[in-house]
Amino acid sequence: MGYYITHMKEKIITITPKGINQKQWTNLLLEINLMKRAWRPYGVDIQVSAPGLKKILEWGTRAGGQLSELK
């Protein structure tokens, strides 16, 4: 007999970087976004919220030619 988990309790992680500069902050958010995308095919939906996240992801996930389109 197989059992299927239909609902799992939400798990929350809080990361508080101390002494991080702007470049490190940008890289941290971009790496967390890569992790989020990598886990999606396995059914894991990771929600991320952080100051400046939307703007960082807009600029940080563009290829070279796409950057000139944003200006």
Distance bins in CASP14 RR format, pairs under 12 A and 6 or more apart:
PFRMAT RR
TARGET T0000
AUTHOR 0000-0000-0000
RMODE 2
METHOD distances of the structure
MODEL  1
5 43 0 0 0 0 0 1 0 0 0 0 0
8 43 0 0 0 0 0 1 0 0 0 0 0
8 44 0 0 0 0 0 1 0 0 0 0 0
8 45 0 0 0 0 0 1 0 0 0 0 0
10 44 0 0 0 0 0 1 0 0 0 0 0
10 45 0 0 0 0 0 1 0 0 0 0 0
10 46 0 0 0 0 0 1 0 0 0 0 0
10 47 0 0 0 0 1 0 0 0 0 0 0
11 44 0 0 0 0 0 1 0 0 0 0 0
11 45 0 0 0 0 0 1 0 0 0 0 0
11 46 0 0 0 0 0 1 0 0 0 0 0
11 47 0 0 0 0 0 1 0 0 0 0 0
12 46 0 0 0 0 0 1 0 0 0 0 0
12 47 0 0 0 0 1 0 0 0 0 0 0
12 48 0 0 0 0 0 1 0 0 0 0 0
12 49 0 0 0 0 0 1 0 0 0 0 0
13 32 0 0 0 0 0 1 0 0 0 0 0
13 35 0 0 0 0 0 1 0 0 0 0 0
13 46 0 0 0 0 1 0 0 0 0 0 0
13 47 0 0 0 0 0 1 0 0 0 0 0
13 48 0 0 0 0 0 1 0 0 0 0 0
13 49 0 0 0 0 0 1 0 0 0 0 0
14 48 0 0 0 0 0 1 0 0 0 0 0
14 49 0 0 0 0 0 1 0 0 0 0 0
14 50 0 0 0 0 0 1 0 0 0 0 0
15 25 0 0 0 0 0 1 0 0 0 0 0
15 28 0 0 0 0 1 0 0 0 0 0 0
15 29 0 0 0 0 0 1 0 0 0 0 0
15 31 0 0 0 0 0 1 0 0 0 0 0
15 32 0 0 0 0 1 0 0 0 0 0 0
15 35 0 0 0 0 0 1 0 0 0 0 0
15 48 0 0 0 0 1 0 0 0 0 0 0
15 49 0 0 0 0 0 1 0 0 0 0 0
15 50 0 0 0 0 1 0 0 0 0 0 0
16 25 0 0 0 0 0 1 0 0 0 0 0
16 28 0 0 0 0 0 1 0 0 0 0 0
16 50 0 0 0 0 0 1 0 0 0 0 0
17 24 1 0 0 1 0 0 0 0 0 0 0
17 25 1 0 0 1 0 0 0 0 0 0 0
17 26 0 0 0 0 0 1 0 0 0 0 0
17 27 0 0 0 0 0 1 0 0 0 0 0
17 28 1 0 0 1 0 0 0 0 0 0 0
17 29 0 0 0 0 0 1 0 0 0 0 0
17 31 0 0 0 0 0 1 0 0 0 0 0
17 32 0 0 0 0 0 1 0 0 0 0 0
17 50 0 0 0 0 1 0 0 0 0 0 0
17 51 0 0 0 0 0 1 0 0 0 0 0
18 24 0 0 0 0 0 1 0 0 0 0 0
18 25 0 0 0 0 0 1 0 0 0 0 0
19 25 0 0 0 0 1 0 0 0 0 0 0
19 28 0 0 0 0 0 1 0 0 0 0 0
20 26 0 0 0 0 1 0 0 0 0 0 0
20 27 0 0 0 0 1 0 0 0 0 0 0
20 28 1 0 0 1 0 0 0 0 0 0 0
20 29 0 0 0 0 0 1 0 0 0 0 0
20 50 0 0 0 0 0 1 0 0 0 0 0
20 51 0 0 0 0 0 1 0 0 0 0 0
21 27 0 0 0 0 1 0 0 0 0 0 0
21 28 0 0 0 0 0 1 0 0 0 0 0
22 28 0 0 0 0 0 1 0 0 0 0 0
22 29 0 0 0 0 0 1 0 0 0 0 0
22 51 0 0 0 0 0 1 0 0 0 0 0
22 52 0 0 0 0 0 1 0 0 0 0 0
22 56 0 0 0 0 1 0 0 0 0 0 0
23 29 0 0 0 0 0 1 0 0 0 0 0
23 30 0 0 0 0 0 1 0 0 0 0 0
23 56 0 0 0 0 0 1 0 0 0 0 0
24 30 0 0 0 0 0 1 0 0 0 0 0
24 31 0 0 0 0 0 1 0 0 0 0 0
24 56 0 0 0 0 0 1 0 0 0 0 0
25 31 0 0 0 0 0 1 0 0 0 0 0
25 32 0 0 0 0 0 1 0 0 0 0 0
25 50 0 0 0 0 1 0 0 0 0 0 0
25 51 0 0 0 0 1 0 0 0 0 0 0
25 52 0 0 0 0 1 0 0 0 0 0 0
25 53 0 0 0 0 0 1 0 0 0 0 0
25 55 0 0 0 0 0 1 0 0 0 0 0
25 56 0 0 0 0 1 0 0 0 0 0 0
26 32 0 0 0 0 0 1 0 0 0 0 0
26 33 0 0 0 0 0 1 0 0 0 0 0
26 50 0 0 0 0 0 1 0 0 0 0 0
26 51 0 0 0 0 0 1 0 0 0 0 0
26 52 0 0 0 0 1 0 0 0 0 0 0
26 53 0 0 0 0 0 1 0 0 0 0 0
26 55 0 0 0 0 1 0 0 0 0 0 0
26 56 1 0 1 0 0 0 0 0 0 0 0
26 57 0 0 0 0 1 0 0 0 0 0 0
26 58 0 0 0 0 0 1 0 0 0 0 0
26 59 0 0 0 0 1 0 0 0 0 0 0
26 60 1 0 0 1 0 0 0 0 0 0 0
26 61 0 0 0 0 0 1 0 0 0 0 0
27 33 0 0 0 0 0 1 0 0 0 0 0
27 34 0 0 0 0 0 1 0 0 0 0 0
27 56 0 0 0 0 1 0 0 0 0 0 0
27 60 0 0 0 0 1 0 0 0 0 0 0
28 34 0 0 0 0 0 1 0 0 0 0 0
28 35 0 0 0 0 0 1 0 0 0 0 0
28 48 0 0 0 0 0 1 0 0 0 0 0
28 50 0 0 0 0 1 0 0 0 0 0 0
28 52 0 0 0 0 0 1 0 0 0 0 0
28 53 0 0 0 0 0 1 0 0 0 0 0
28 56 0 0 0 0 1 0 0 0 0 0 0
29 35 0 0 0 0 0 1 0 0 0 0 0
29 36 0 0 0 0 0 1 0 0 0 0 0
29 48 1 0 0 1 0 0 0 0 0 0 0
29 49 0 0 0 0 0 1 0 0 0 0 0
29 50 1 0 1 0 0 0 0 0 0 0 0
29 51 0 0 0 0 1 0 0 0 0 0 0
29 52 1 0 0 1 0 0 0 0 0 0 0
29 53 1 0 1 0 0 0 0 0 0 0 0
29 54 0 0 0 0 0 1 0 0 0 0 0
29 55 0 0 0 0 1 0 0 0 0 0 0
29 56 1 0 1 0 0 0 0 0 0 0 0
29 57 1 0 0 1 0 0 0 0 0 0 0
29 58 0 0 0 0 0 1 0 0 0 0 0
29 59 0 0 0 0 0 1 0 0 0 0 0
29 60 0 0 0 0 1 0 0 0 0 0 0
29 61 0 0 0 0 0 1 0 0 0 0 0
30 36 0 0 0 0 0 1 0 0 0 0 0
30 37 0 0 0 0 0 1 0 0 0 0 0
30 48 0 0 0 0 0 1 0 0 0 0 0
30 50 0 0 0 0 0 1 0 0 0 0 0
30 52 0 0 0 0 0 1 0 0 0 0 0
30 53 0 0 0 0 1 0 0 0 0 0 0
30 55 0 0 0 0 0 1 0 0 0 0 0
30 56 1 0 0 1 0 0 0 0 0 0 0
30 57 1 0 0 1 0 0 0 0 0 0 0
30 58 0 0 0 0 0 1 0 0 0 0 0
30 59 0 0 0 0 1 0 0 0 0 0 0
30 60 1 0 1 0 0 0 0 0 0 0 0
30 61 1 0 0 1 0 0 0 0 0 0 0
30 62 0 0 0 0 0 1 0 0 0 0 0
31 37 0 0 0 0 0 1 0 0 0 0 0
31 38 0 0 0 0 0 1 0 0 0 0 0
31 48 0 0 0 0 0 1 0 0 0 0 0
31 56 0 0 0 0 0 1 0 0 0 0 0
31 57 0 0 0 0 0 1 0 0 0 0 0
31 60 0 0 0 0 0 1 0 0 0 0 0
31 61 0 0 0 0 0 1 0 0 0 0 0
32 38 0 0 0 0 0 1 0 0 0 0 0
32 39 0 0 0 0 0 1 0 0 0 0 0
32 46 0 0 0 0 1 0 0 0 0 0 0
32 47 0 0 0 0 0 1 0 0 0 0 0
32 48 1 0 1 0 0 0 0 0 0 0 0
32 49 0 0 0 0 0 1 0 0 0 0 0
32 50 0 0 0 0 1 0 0 0 0 0 0
32 53 0 0 0 0 1 0 0 0 0 0 0
32 56 0 0 0 0 0 1 0 0 0 0 0
32 57 0 0 0 0 1 0 0 0 0 0 0
33 39 0 0 0 0 0 1 0 0 0 0 0
33 40 0 0 0 0 0 1 0 0 0 0 0
33 46 0 0 0 0 1 0 0 0 0 0 0
33 47 0 0 0 0 0 1 0 0 0 0 0
33 48 1 0 0 1 0 0 0 0 0 0 0
33 49 0 0 0 0 0 1 0 0 0 0 0
33 50 0 0 0 0 0 1 0 0 0 0 0
33 53 0 0 0 0 1 0 0 0 0 0 0
33 54 0 0 0 0 0 1 0 0 0 0 0
33 56 0 0 0 0 1 0 0 0 0 0 0
33 57 1 0 1 0 0 0 0 0 0 0 0
33 58 0 0 0 0 0 1 0 0 0 0 0
33 59 0 0 0 0 0 1 0 0 0 0 0
33 60 0 0 0 0 1 0 0 0 0 0 0
33 61 1 0 0 1 0 0 0 0 0 0 0
34 40 0 0 0 0 0 1 0 0 0 0 0
34 46 0 0 0 0 0 1 0 0 0 0 0
34 48 0 0 0 0 0 1 0 0 0 0 0
34 57 0 0 0 0 0 1 0 0 0 0 0
34 60 0 0 0 0 0 1 0 0 0 0 0
34 61 0 0 0 0 1 0 0 0 0 0 0
35 42 0 0 0 0 0 1 0 0 0 0 0
35 44 0 0 0 0 1 0 0 0 0 0 0
35 46 1 0 0 1 0 0 0 0 0 0 0
35 48 0 0 0 0 1 0 0 0 0 0 0
36 42 0 0 0 0 0 1 0 0 0 0 0
36 43 0 0 0 0 0 1 0 0 0 0 0
36 44 0 0 0 0 1 0 0 0 0 0 0
36 45 0 0 0 0 1 0 0 0 0 0 0
36 46 1 0 1 0 0 0 0 0 0 0 0
36 47 0 0 0 0 1 0 0 0 0 0 0
36 48 1 0 0 1 0 0 0 0 0 0 0
36 49 0 0 0 0 0 1 0 0 0 0 0
36 50 0 0 0 0 0 1 0 0 0 0 0
36 53 0 0 0 0 0 1 0 0 0 0 0
36 57 0 0 0 0 0 1 0 0 0 0 0
36 61 0 0 0 0 0 1 0 0 0 0 0
37 44 0 0 0 0 0 1 0 0 0 0 0
37 45 0 0 0 0 0 1 0 0 0 0 0
37 46 0 0 0 0 1 0 0 0 0 0 0
37 48 0 0 0 0 0 1 0 0 0 0 0
37 57 0 0 0 0 0 1 0 0 0 0 0
37 61 0 0 0 0 1 0 0 0 0 0 0
38 44 0 0 0 0 1 0 0 0 0 0 0
38 46 0 0 0 0 1 0 0 0 0 0 0
39 45 0 0 0 0 1 0 0 0 0 0 0
39 46 1 0 1 0 0 0 0 0 0 0 0
39 47 0 0 0 0 0 1 0 0 0 0 0
39 48 0 0 0 0 0 1 0 0 0 0 0
40 46 1 0 0 1 0 0 0 0 0 0 0
40 47 0 0 0 0 0 1 0 0 0 0 0
47 53 0 0 0 0 0 1 0 0 0 0 0
48 54 0 0 0 0 0 1 0 0 0 0 0
48 56 0 0 0 0 0 1 0 0 0 0 0
48 57 0 0 0 0 1 0 0 0 0 0 0
49 57 0 0 0 0 0 1 0 0 0 0 0
50 56 0 0 0 0 1 0 0 0 0 0 0
50 57 0 0 0 0 1 0 0 0 0 0 0
52 58 0 0 0 0 1 0 0 0 0 0 0
52 59 0 0 0 0 0 1 0 0 0 0 0
52 60 0 0 0 0 0 1 0 0 0 0 0
53 59 0 0 0 0 0 1 0 0 0 0 0
53 60 0 0 0 0 0 1 0 0 0 0 0
53 61 0 0 0 0 0 1 0 0 0 0 0
54 60 0 0 0 0 0 1 0 0 0 0 0
54 61 0 0 0 0 0 1 0 0 0 0 0
55 61 0 0 0 0 0 1 0 0 0 0 0
55 62 0 0 0 0 0 1 0 0 0 0 0
55 70 0 0 0 0 0 1 0 0 0 0 0
56 62 0 0 0 0 0 1 0 0 0 0 0
58 66 0 0 0 0 1 0 0 0 0 0 0
58 67 0 0 0 0 0 1 0 0 0 0 0
58 69 0 0 0 0 0 1 0 0 0 0 0
58 70 1 0 0 1 0 0 0 0 0 0 0
59 66 0 0 0 0 1 0 0 0 0 0 0
59 67 1 0 0 1 0 0 0 0 0 0 0
59 69 0 0 0 0 0 1 0 0 0 0 0
59 70 1 0 0 1 0 0 0 0 0 0 0
59 71 0 0 0 0 0 1 0 0 0 0 0
60 66 0 0 0 0 0 1 0 0 0 0 0
60 67 0 0 0 0 1 0 0 0 0 0 0
60 70 0 0 0 0 0 1 0 0 0 0 0
61 67 0 0 0 0 0 1 0 0 0 0 0
61 70 0 0 0 0 0 1 0 0 0 0 0
62 68 0 0 0 0 1 0 0 0 0 0 0
62 69 0 0 0 0 1 0 0 0 0 0 0
62 70 1 0 0 1 0 0 0 0 0 0 0
62 71 0 0 0 0 0 1 0 0 0 0 0
63 69 0 0 0 0 0 1 0 0 0 0 0
63 70 0 0 0 0 0 1 0 0 0 0 0
64 70 0 0 0 0 0 1 0 0 0 0 0
65 71 0 0 0 0 0 1 0 0 0 0 0
END
